[in-house]
Amino acid sequence: MTIDRDIIRGLLRTTSSKNLVGIGMELKPYELALHMLQALNNTEEYGYVVMGVRKLIDCYMVEGVSPTIIQGIVEPIKTALNLMSSEFKVQFANISIDGKNIFVIMMENIKKSISLEFLKDFDSQEAFVKNLVRACLNLQARKHYSNASEDERNDYIGDILGAVGYNVKDQTRRGSSSTGKGAGEVDIYISRDGLPFTVVEAMNLNSVDTSYINTHLDKLFTYDGAGNKFNICLSYVKLADFDSFWKKYSDYVSNYCYPAPILSTDLSIDDDYGYSELRIMKTNHNRSGKEVKLYHICVNIH
């Protein structure tokens, strides 16, 4: 699987080739993923996304991009690939056409239906939770994060959510610290139309460390000064007996004395997902007379 300059040159001479998508310069992972899907939506052996060209009526005009594009495009490509429902072989490189540099992404067509796994409903808390679960499943499948730090895992989750289209700020100095002495850090802060939408507070766990869990649960309510309709407590768990951990964790958080009094607990939403290595539940709280939700997601990292 090698990028052939003559093949690319030939494809750029017409706009009727269904397996080539020519664009100017696109570094946003979600848009890259859409272009990749478009280039693969045919029966050709390979699909191509070419940066540095402009579509005319019957051909593409080569305008070129800086050869240094490769320094900033690798991570967006990787993130775009993580949004896909199936894996396929990819190769990318700078090549010269008519004396100008273009950047080519070449993809092997696996001849099966490929789609984006993520929902584009940015107003729905249910869609956000599903997208976060999908991001966690992608993290779980990547061995690179098996022994990663909390920050590294948060960065990955934040990158995926940002690629989907959420407005993400990670580790933002916001609110009060757990001791009330100055600003604290939010792990992942999501806004919508410039307003707070939800907060994700994450932690690495290898046991039901109640003191550590208490700190993070309290932080969620402290950092969220506006009182979001829902927030997330995300735990990266590394344990052989994940089922036993989940039973202890779910029992503990169901009976914890939160800053906002608990109204009820919902464990049934875990059945909607049905995973053995990722568990989810919800606690409902009374916050200043309004009901707010706290989702608890625990993902077992192998």
C-alpha positions, -999 to 999 in steps of 0.1 A, spaced: 0 0 0 19 30 -13 8 64 -24 14 67 -62 19 103 -74 8 94 -110 -25 79 -97 -31 111 -77 -22 133 -107 -47 113 -128 -75 115 -103 -70 153 -100 -77 157 -137 -114 150 -133 -140 156 -107 -159 125 -115 -137 102 -95 -158 91 -65 -128 78 -45 -110 112 -43 -120 141 -21 -100 173 -27 -100 200 0 -80 230 9 -66 225 44 -87 208 70 -73 199 104 -105 194 123 -109 156 131 -146 154 127 -146 170 92 -116 149 83 -136 118 92 -165 129 70 -141 134 41 -126 99 47 -161 83 47 -169 101 14 -137 89 -3 -145 53 8 -182 53 -2 -175 35 -35 -162 2 -48 -126 13 -56 -97 -4 -39 -85 28 -23 -99 62 -13 -80 94 -11 -83 127 7 -61 153 -8 -53 186 9 -40 216 -11 -64 215 -41 -95 233 -52 -124 218 -70 -133 234 -104 -160 223 -128 -142 194 -144 -109 191 -125 -90 201 -94 -66 231 -93 -34 223 -73 -29 252 -49 -5 235 -25 0 235 12 31 239 33 53 207 37 52 214 74 15 204 75 26 169 84 38 182 118 2 192 128 -19 167 109 -9 134 124 -29 137 157 -61 150 139 -59 120 115 -55 96 144 -85 112 162 -106 111 131 -98 74 127 -110 68 163 -144 82 154 -149 54 128 -170 23 134 -144 0 117 -106 0 113 -89 2 79 -53 7 67 -42 43 62 -11 59 48 -4 96 44 24 118 30 34 150 13 38 146 -25 47 171 -52 23 178 -81 31 204 -107 59 217 -85 35 223 -55 32 203 -23 0 185 -15 -9 163 14 -25 129 6 -43 105 29 -47 71 13 -72 46 28 -77 9 20 -114 3 12 -125 -27 33 -157 -30 14 -180 -28 44 -202 -2 57 -183 24 78 -200 51 98 -192 76 125 -200 61 159 -208 94 176 -240 114 178 -242 150 167 -270 160 191 -252 186 212 -283 197 231 -291 163 247 -276 150 279 -284 114 268 -264 119 235 -235 134 255 -234 104 278 -235 80 249 -207 98 232 -187 98 264 -192 61 267 -181 56 231 -150 76 238 -143 55 269 -146 23 249 -121 36 224 -97 45 252 -102 10 267 -92 -6 234 -60 14 231 -31 -4 249 -12 29 250 -35 40 279 -32 8 299 -8 24 324 -14 60 315 -18 89 340 -52 104 347 -42 135 327 -32 115 297 -65 96 297 -84 129 302 -66 144 273 -76 115 251 -113 117 261 -113 155 258 -98 152 223 -125 128 212 -153 149 225 -138 180 209 -135 161 176 -171 152 178 -180 189 180 -183 197 217 -167 229 230 -142 214 254 -119 230 280 -97 206 300 -82 213 334 -98 248 335 -91 269 366 -126 274 377 -146 275 409 -132 268 443 -108 241 454 -119 213 477 -104 232 506 -120 265 496 -86 281 491 -85 296 456 -94 282 422 -96 244 415 -92 224 384 -120 209 363 -109 178 345 -131 183 314 -155 213 311 -181 214 283 -199 246 273 -226 252 248 -233 285 232 -209 300 257 -228 287 287 -219 258 310 -233 224 298 -216 197 319 -185 189 339 -166 156 338 -145 148 369 -122 118 364 -100 97 387 -78 66 384 -89 39 408 -75 5 418 -98 1 448 -129 17 463 -107 44 480 -135 62 498 -114 92 509 -103 98 473 -138 92 459 -153 116 485 -129 144 473 -139 140 437 -176 137 444 -176 169 465 -155 187 438 -181 181 412 -207 202 431 -181 228 442 -168 234 407 -202 235 391 -213 269 404 -242 273 380 -258 240 389 -258 220 356 -286 197 348 -262 169 348 -225 161 355 -203 131 352 -180 112 376 -157 91 354 -135 65 369 -106 47 352 -104 14 370 -75 -11 369 -87 -42 387 -90 -79 379 -123 -83 398 -141 -54 382 -176 -68 390 -168 -68 428 -154 -33 425 -186 -21 408 -209 -36 434 -189 -19 462 -186 14 443 -223 16 433 -234 8 469 -210 35 483 -221 63 460 -257 54 464 -254 61 501 -229 89 501 -238 122 518 -235 146 489 -234 184 491 -267 183 472 -290 157 489 -296 125 470 -332 119 459 -328 85 442 -305 61 425 -309 46 390 -289 14 383 -311 3 354 -294 25 328 -265 0 330 -288 -25 313 -292 -2 283 -254 -6 276 -249 -42 288 -211 -41 289 -192 -62 314 -161 -39 315 -179 -6 316 -206 2 341 -229 32 344 -254 44 369 -271 77 379 -278 95 411 -305 122 413 -300 152 436 -320 181 450 -300 212 443 -316 245 454 -350 230 448 -342 216 413 -334 180 404 -300 175 389 -283 143 378 -249 128 384 -238 100 361 -212 76 374 -192 58 347 -165 32 356 -144 18 328 -121 -11 334 -87 -4 319 -68 -36 309 
